[in-house]
Amino acid sequence: MTATRQICLAAYLDDMLAEVARTRLEAHGIPAFVASDDCGGMQPFMANLGGFRLLIDSAHEAEAREILAAGLPETD
């Protein structure tokens, strides 16, 4: 088994954008996690200092970057 590590793939200033990116990755089978430092939601303004970080396992980095670079699919 190859050792991997968790990396920050992207950072967002908006928690909803981070969650959209997370769900897109998870829809493609890539486990992802959004992290922020906002004291458990008690100090939401603190998240703006470091943003909302999208974390993934480094083994999925190339595929995850492709998925996010493709943008959102068009709808009618």
LUMPA-806582 format. One line per 10 residues: number of its first residue (from 1); for each residue x, y, z of C-alpha. Coordinates in Angstrom, 2 decimals. Example, Ala and Ser with C-alpha at 12.3 -4.5 7.8 and 13.67 -1.06 7.14 Angstrom:
// residues 2
1> 12.30/-4.50/7.80 ~ 13.67/-1.06/7.14
//
This chain:
// residues 76
1> 0.00/0.00/0.00 ~ 1.31/3.43/-0.94 ~ 1.45/6.03/1.80 ~ -0.56/9.15/0.99 ~ -1.35/12.35/2.80 ~ -4.20/14.80/2.99 ~ -3.70/17.96/0.94 ~ -5.56/21.23/0.47 ~ -6.79/21.14/-3.12 ~ -8.43/24.58/-3.05
11> -9.60/27.33/-0.71 ~ -12.88/29.23/-0.99 ~ -14.21/32.35/0.69 ~ -17.77/31.04/0.45 ~ -18.73/27.86/2.30 ~ -21.37/26.97/-0.29 ~ -18.82/27.03/-3.12 ~ -16.59/24.75/-1.08 ~ -19.50/22.37/-0.49 ~ -20.40/22.32/-4.19
21> -16.80/21.40/-5.03 ~ -16.81/18.71/-2.33 ~ -20.00/17.12/-3.62 ~ -18.72/17.17/-7.21 ~ -15.63/15.26/-6.14 ~ -17.61/12.81/-4.05 ~ -19.96/12.19/-7.00 ~ -16.86/10.99/-8.87 ~ -15.84/8.71/-6.01 ~ -13.22/11.01/-4.47
31> -13.65/11.43/-0.72 ~ -13.37/15.11/0.23 ~ -13.72/17.23/3.35 ~ -14.27/20.98/3.87 ~ -12.34/22.45/6.79 ~ -12.48/25.93/8.29 ~ -11.40/27.54/11.51 ~ -14.58/29.15/12.78 ~ -14.65/27.82/16.36 ~ -17.24/25.20/15.54
41> -19.52/27.75/13.88 ~ -19.55/30.07/16.91 ~ -17.32/32.66/15.19 ~ -18.19/32.45/11.46 ~ -16.22/35.60/10.60 ~ -13.01/33.73/11.49 ~ -13.45/31.43/8.48 ~ -12.68/34.41/6.24 ~ -9.15/34.50/7.64 ~ -8.20/31.14/6.17
51> -11.17/30.39/4.00 ~ -12.89/27.08/3.59 ~ -10.28/24.51/2.59 ~ -11.15/21.57/0.35 ~ -9.11/18.60/1.57 ~ -8.52/15.34/-0.29 ~ -6.13/12.41/-0.23 ~ -3.03/13.19/-2.32 ~ -3.56/10.00/-4.35 ~ -6.59/11.63/-6.02
61> -5.03/15.03/-6.72 ~ -4.68/14.84/-10.53 ~ -8.21/13.49/-11.09 ~ -9.73/15.98/-8.62 ~ -8.04/18.93/-10.34 ~ -9.42/17.77/-13.70 ~ -12.93/17.49/-12.31 ~ -12.89/20.96/-10.77 ~ -11.23/22.51/-13.85 ~ -14.03/21.15/-16.06
71> -16.49/23.50/-14.36 ~ -20.17/22.87/-13.74 ~ -22.21/21.09/-16.43 ~ -24.59/23.18/-18.49 ~ -28.31/22.82/-17.84 ~ -31.27/23.74/-20.04
//
